[in-house]
């Protein structure tokens, strides 16, 4: 079940990546909802995903909360 949540989270983040504020809000929700090992996976995915979208890099600070 949790893998579905992780995949859904990535899907949502991809869809809202046009808006930095919305992206940060969704990322904050994801951090509160995911398990610790999924947060690690999401962090790796985010580092790759934000290479092409540097404006979203500021949202990575949420991962360090």
N, CA, C and O atoms as a Tinker XYZ file with bonds, in Angstrom:
   260  protein
     1  N      0.826000   -1.205000    0.000000    73     2
     2  CA     0.000000    0.000000    0.000000    64     1     3
     3  C      0.862000    1.258000    0.000000    63     2     4     5
     4  O      0.566000    2.211000   -0.721000    81     3
     5  N      1.932000    1.269000    0.806000    73     3     6
     6  CA     2.728000    2.481000    0.908000    64     5     7
     7  C      3.436000    2.805000   -0.400000    63     6     8     9
     8  O      3.683000    3.976000   -0.688000    81     7
     9  N      3.768000    1.795000   -1.197000    73     7    10
    10  CA     4.393000    2.055000   -2.502000    64     9    11
    11  C      3.437000    2.853000   -3.379000    63    10    12    13
    12  O      3.873000    3.706000   -4.151000    81    11
    13  N      2.168000    2.590000   -3.270000    73    11    14
    14  CA     1.175000    3.338000   -4.036000    64    13    15
    15  C      1.176000    4.810000   -3.630000    63    14    16    17
    16  O      1.055000    5.692000   -4.480000    81    15
    17  N      1.310000    5.069000   -2.357000    73    15    18
    18  CA     1.338000    6.447000   -1.861000    64    17    19
    19  C      2.585000    7.158000   -2.370000    63    18    20    21
    20  O      2.525000    8.317000   -2.779000    81    19
    21  N      3.705000    6.461000   -2.341000    73    19    22
    22  CA     4.959000    7.024000   -2.843000    64    21    23
    23  C      4.827000    7.376000   -4.331000    63    22    24    25
    24  O      5.189000    8.477000   -4.747000    81    23
    25  N      4.315000    6.453000   -5.113000    73    23    26
    26  CA     4.143000    6.700000   -6.549000    64    25    27
    27  C      3.145000    7.827000   -6.804000    63    26    28    29
    28  O      3.344000    8.660000   -7.688000    81    27
    29  N      2.084000    7.840000   -6.030000    73    27    30
    30  CA     1.093000    8.909000   -6.162000    64    29    31
    31  C      1.720000   10.267000   -5.819000    63    30    32    33
    32  O      1.454000   11.265000   -6.488000    81    31
    33  N      2.536000   10.295000   -4.794000    73    31    34
    34  CA     3.212000   11.530000   -4.389000    64    33    35
    35  C      4.086000   12.061000   -5.516000    63    34    36    37
    36  O      4.048000   13.252000   -5.827000    81    35
    37  N      4.868000   11.186000   -6.125000    73    35    38
    38  CA     5.714000   11.611000   -7.244000    64    37    39
    39  C      4.865000   12.143000   -8.393000    63    38    40    41
    40  O      5.214000   13.141000   -9.023000    81    39
    41  N      3.768000   11.483000   -8.655000    73    39    42
    42  CA     2.872000   11.911000   -9.726000    64    41    43
    43  C      2.323000   13.317000   -9.459000    63    42    44    45
    44  O      2.307000   14.166000  -10.350000    81    43
    45  N      1.880000   13.547000   -8.240000    73    43    46
    46  CA     1.345000   14.864000   -7.867000    64    45    47
    47  C      2.433000   15.930000   -7.992000    63    46    48    49
    48  O      2.190000   17.009000   -8.534000    81    47
    49  N      3.623000   15.628000   -7.493000    73    47    50
    50  CA     4.715000   16.596000   -7.552000    64    49    51
    51  C      5.078000   16.939000   -9.000000    63    50    52    53
    52  O      5.374000   18.092000   -9.310000    81    51
    53  N      5.055000   15.963000   -9.861000    73    51    54
    54  CA     5.331000   16.230000  -11.279000    64    53    55
    55  C      4.268000   17.148000  -11.870000    63    54    56    57
    56  O      4.578000   18.060000  -12.637000    81    55
    57  N      3.011000   16.901000  -11.506000    73    55    58
    58  CA     1.909000   17.698000  -12.068000    64    57    59
    59  C      1.876000   19.133000  -11.564000    63    58    60    61
    60  O      1.407000   20.020000  -12.277000    81    59
    61  N      2.362000   19.381000  -10.353000    73    59    62
    62  CA     2.318000   20.741000   -9.796000    64    61    63
    63  C      3.655000   21.463000   -9.906000    63    62    64    65
    64  O      3.827000   22.542000   -9.341000    81    63
    65  N      4.587000   20.881000  -10.620000    73    63    66
    66  CA     5.930000   21.465000  -10.691000    64    65    67
    67  C      5.975000   22.801000  -11.437000    63    66    68    69
    68  O      7.005000   23.474000  -11.434000    81    67
    69  N      4.887000   23.183000  -12.065000    73    67    70
    70  CA     4.828000   24.488000  -12.743000    64    69    71
    71  C      4.747000   25.637000  -11.744000    63    70    72    73
    72  O      5.044000   26.780000  -12.094000    81    71
    73  N      4.348000   25.350000  -10.504000    73    71    74
    74  CA     4.156000   26.378000   -9.486000    64    73    75
    75  C      4.995000   26.030000   -8.244000    63    74    76    77
    76  O      4.726000   25.044000   -7.557000    81    75
    77  N      5.989000   26.838000   -7.977000    73    75    78
    78  CA     6.911000   26.557000   -6.871000    64    77    79
    79  C      6.203000   26.489000   -5.524000    63    78    80    81
    80  O      6.497000   25.607000   -4.717000    81    79
    81  N      5.285000   27.397000   -5.274000    73    79    82
    82  CA     4.587000   27.426000   -3.977000    64    81    83
    83  C      3.744000   26.170000   -3.789000    63    82    84    85
    84  O      3.764000   25.554000   -2.723000    81    83
    85  N      3.016000   25.801000   -4.813000    73    83    86
    86  CA     2.185000   24.598000   -4.746000    64    85    87
    87  C      3.058000   23.352000   -4.608000    63    86    88    89
    88  O      2.717000   22.433000   -3.864000    81    87
    89  N      4.162000   23.321000   -5.309000    73    87    90
    90  CA     5.095000   22.209000   -5.224000    64    89    91
    91  C      5.599000   22.052000   -3.787000    63    90    92    93
    92  O      5.648000   20.940000   -3.261000    81    91
    93  N      5.969000   23.154000   -3.162000    73    91    94
    94  CA     6.449000   23.114000   -1.776000    64    93    95
    95  C      5.368000   22.628000   -0.819000    63    94    96    97
    96  O      5.647000   21.856000    0.099000    81    95
    97  N      4.145000   23.075000   -1.031000    73    95    98
    98  CA     3.037000   22.632000   -0.168000    64    97    99
    99  C      2.809000   21.130000   -0.291000    63    98   100   101
   100  O      2.631000   20.437000    0.711000    81    99
   101  N      2.816000   20.632000   -1.529000    73    99   102
   102  CA     2.603000   19.198000   -1.741000    64   101   103
   103  C      3.764000   18.382000   -1.193000    63   102   104   105
   104  O      3.567000   17.285000   -0.669000    81   103
   105  N      4.962000   18.914000   -1.313000    73   103   106
   106  CA     6.128000   18.227000   -0.773000    64   105   107
   107  C      6.048000   18.159000    0.756000    63   106   108   109
   108  O      6.407000   17.145000    1.355000    81   107
   109  N      5.585000   19.222000    1.371000    73   107   110
   110  CA     5.413000   19.238000    2.827000    64   109   111
   111  C      4.408000   18.175000    3.258000    63   110   112   113
   112  O      4.636000   17.467000    4.239000    81   111
   113  N      3.310000   18.061000    2.541000    73   111   114
   114  CA     2.316000   17.019000    2.844000    64   113   115
   115  C      2.930000   15.633000    2.712000    63   114   116   117
   116  O      2.695000   14.753000    3.540000    81   115
   117  N      3.715000   15.455000    1.667000    73   115   118
   118  CA     4.321000   14.146000    1.414000    64   117   119
   119  C      5.266000   13.754000    2.543000    63   118   120   121
   120  O      5.274000   12.602000    2.975000    81   119
   121  N      6.055000   14.700000    3.019000    73   119   122
   122  CA     7.011000   14.410000    4.093000    64   121   123
   123  C      6.279000   13.972000    5.351000    63   122   124   125
   124  O      6.765000   13.109000    6.082000    81   123
   125  N      5.136000   14.547000    5.606000    73   123   126
   126  CA     4.356000   14.169000    6.795000    64   125   127
   127  C      3.692000   12.810000    6.634000    63   126   128   129
   128  O      3.377000   12.155000    7.627000    81   127
   129  N      3.472000   12.376000    5.388000    73   127   130
   130  CA     2.692000   11.177000    5.111000    64   129   131
   131  C      3.553000    9.934000    4.861000    63   130   132   133
   132  O      3.132000    8.818000    5.165000    81   131
   133  N      4.747000   10.122000    4.312000    73   131   134
   134  CA     5.563000    8.986000    3.908000    64   133   135
   135  C      6.387000    8.413000    5.057000    63   134   136   137
   136  O      6.633000    9.079000    6.063000    81   135
   137  N      6.798000    7.187000    4.885000    73   135   138
   138  CA     7.663000    6.510000    5.843000    64   137   139
   139  C      9.103000    6.989000    5.647000    63   138   140   141
   140  O      9.447000    7.491000    4.577000    81   139
   141  N      9.940000    6.837000    6.668000    73   139   142
   142  CA    11.320000    7.348000    6.576000    64   141   143
   143  C     12.102000    6.853000    5.344000    63   142   144   145
   144  O     12.790000    7.641000    4.696000    81   143
   145  N     12.000000    5.566000    5.022000    73   143   146
   146  CA    12.755000    5.070000    3.866000    64   145   147
   147  C     12.180000    5.629000    2.559000    63   146   148   149
   148  O     12.912000    5.791000    1.583000    81   147
   149  N     10.885000    5.921000    2.534000    73   147   150
   150  CA    10.286000    6.519000    1.339000    64   149   151
   151  C     10.731000    7.973000    1.183000    63   150   152   153
   152  O     10.882000    8.467000    0.066000    81   151
   153  N     10.937000    8.646000    2.300000    73   151   154
   154  CA    11.436000   10.021000    2.251000    64   153   155
   155  C     12.839000   10.036000    1.663000    63   154   156   157
   156  O     13.185000   10.937000    0.899000    81   155
   157  N     13.650000    9.041000    2.014000    73   155   158
   158  CA    14.993000    8.943000    1.432000    64   157   159
   159  C     14.910000    8.745000   -0.076000    63   158   160   161
   160  O     15.645000    9.379000   -0.834000    81   159
   161  N     14.019000    7.869000   -0.503000    73   159   162
   162  CA    13.836000    7.631000   -1.942000    64   161   163
   163  C     13.335000    8.890000   -2.636000    63   162   164   165
   164  O     13.780000    9.223000   -3.734000    81   163
   165  N     12.416000    9.579000   -1.993000    73   163   166
   166  CA    11.864000   10.794000   -2.567000    64   165   167
   167  C     12.938000   11.873000   -2.675000    63   166   168   169
   168  O     12.954000   12.639000   -3.639000    81   167
   169  N     13.817000   11.936000   -1.714000    73   167   170
   170  CA    14.911000   12.906000   -1.757000    64   169   171
   171  C     15.803000   12.654000   -2.968000    63   170   172   173
   172  O     16.174000   13.591000   -3.675000    81   171
   173  N     16.140000   11.412000   -3.203000    73   171   174
   174  CA    16.945000   11.066000   -4.378000    64   173   175
   175  C     16.214000   11.435000   -5.663000    63   174   176   177
   176  O     16.800000   12.005000   -6.583000    81   175
   177  N     14.938000   11.104000   -5.712000    73   175   178
   178  CA    14.141000   11.424000   -6.896000    64   177   179
   179  C     14.085000   12.942000   -7.104000    63   178   180   181
   180  O     14.205000   13.418000   -8.233000    81   179
   181  N     13.905000   13.688000   -6.033000    73   179   182
   182  CA    13.833000   15.149000   -6.122000    64   181   183
   183  C     15.129000   15.765000   -6.632000    63   182   184   185
   184  O     15.102000   16.709000   -7.422000    81   183
   185  N     16.250000   15.240000   -6.187000    73   183   186
   186  CA    17.530000   15.760000   -6.650000    64   185   187
   187  C     17.656000   15.604000   -8.165000    63   186   188   189
   188  O     18.135000   16.509000   -8.848000    81   187
   189  N     17.229000   14.468000   -8.681000    73   187   190
   190  CA    17.232000   14.262000  -10.132000    64   189   191
   191  C     16.210000   15.147000  -10.833000    63   190   192   193
   192  O     16.504000   15.774000  -11.851000    81   191
   193  N     15.015000   15.187000  -10.276000    73   191   194
   194  CA    13.915000   15.934000  -10.895000    64   193   195
   195  C     14.208000   17.431000  -10.953000    63   194   196   197
   196  O     13.858000   18.089000  -11.932000    81   195
   197  N     14.834000   17.967000   -9.932000    73   195   198
   198  CA    15.063000   19.409000   -9.877000    64   197   199
   199  C     16.310000   19.851000  -10.635000    63   198   200   201
   200  O     16.584000   21.048000  -10.719000    81   199
   201  N     17.055000   18.922000  -11.178000    73   199   202
   202  CA    18.196000   19.306000  -12.023000    64   201   203
   203  C     17.731000   20.152000  -13.203000    63   202   204   205
   204  O     18.394000   21.114000  -13.591000    81   203
   205  N     16.595000   19.786000  -13.761000    73   203   206
   206  CA    16.041000   20.499000  -14.908000    64   205   207
   207  C     15.166000   21.675000  -14.496000    63   206   208   209
   208  O     14.803000   22.501000  -15.333000    81   207
   209  N     14.830000   21.755000  -13.230000    73   207   210
   210  CA    13.954000   22.809000  -12.722000    64   209   211
   211  C     14.594000   23.445000  -11.487000    63   210   212   213
   212  O     14.156000   23.195000  -10.364000    81   211
   213  N     15.607000   24.250000  -11.686000    73   211   214
   214  CA    16.341000   24.812000  -10.533000    64   213   215
   215  C     15.487000   25.693000   -9.630000    63   214   216   217
   216  O     15.827000   25.878000   -8.461000    81   215
   217  N     14.403000   26.234000  -10.134000    73   215   218
   218  CA    13.531000   27.069000   -9.295000    64   217   219
   219  C     12.863000   26.263000   -8.182000    63   218   220   221
   220  O     12.388000   26.836000   -7.202000    81   219
   221  N     12.825000   24.956000   -8.325000    73   219   222
   222  CA    12.207000   24.098000   -7.310000    64   221   223
   223  C     13.201000   23.654000   -6.238000    63   222   224   225
   224  O     12.801000   23.062000   -5.236000    81   223
   225  N     14.471000   23.930000   -6.435000    73   223   226
   226  CA    15.507000   23.507000   -5.487000    64   225   227
   227  C     15.274000   24.044000   -4.084000    63   226   228   229
   228  O     15.614000   23.380000   -3.105000    81   227
   229  N     14.694000   25.248000   -3.971000    73   227   230
   230  CA    14.444000   25.823000   -2.645000    64   229   231
   231  C     13.515000   24.939000   -1.824000    63   230   232   233
   232  O     13.570000   24.968000   -0.595000    81   231
   233  N     12.674000   24.166000   -2.470000    73   231   234
   234  CA    11.727000   23.308000   -1.757000    64   233   235
   235  C     12.426000   22.123000   -1.095000    63   234   236   237
   236  O     11.849000   21.476000   -0.221000    81   235
   237  N     13.652000   21.835000   -1.497000    73   235   238
   238  CA    14.377000   20.723000   -0.889000    64   237   239
   239  C     14.653000   20.956000    0.584000    63   238   240   241
   240  O     14.925000   20.010000    1.324000    81   239
   241  N     14.585000   22.203000    1.013000    73   239   242
   242  CA    14.766000   22.510000    2.438000    64   241   243
   243  C     13.695000   21.831000    3.287000    63   242   244   245
   244  O     13.930000   21.517000    4.454000    81   243
   245  N     12.545000   21.608000    2.713000    73   243   246
   246  CA    11.443000   20.934000    3.419000    64   245   247
   247  C     11.857000   19.529000    3.839000    63   246   248   249
   248  O     11.422000   19.028000    4.876000    81   247
   249  N     12.697000   18.902000    3.029000    73   247   250
   250  CA    13.114000   17.535000    3.312000    64   249   251
   251  C     13.984000   17.456000    4.566000    63   250   252   253
   252  O     14.122000   16.383000    5.153000    81   251
   253  N     14.560000   18.555000    4.972000    73   251   254
   254  CA    15.458000   18.563000    6.136000    64   253   255
   255  C     14.748000   18.869000    7.444000    63   254   256   257
   256  O     15.404000   18.988000    8.480000    81   255
   257  N     13.455000   18.998000    7.429000    73   255   258
   258  CA    12.706000   19.312000    8.650000    64   257   259
   259  C     12.713000   18.148000    9.609000    63   258   260
   260  O     12.130000   18.236000   10.690000    81   259
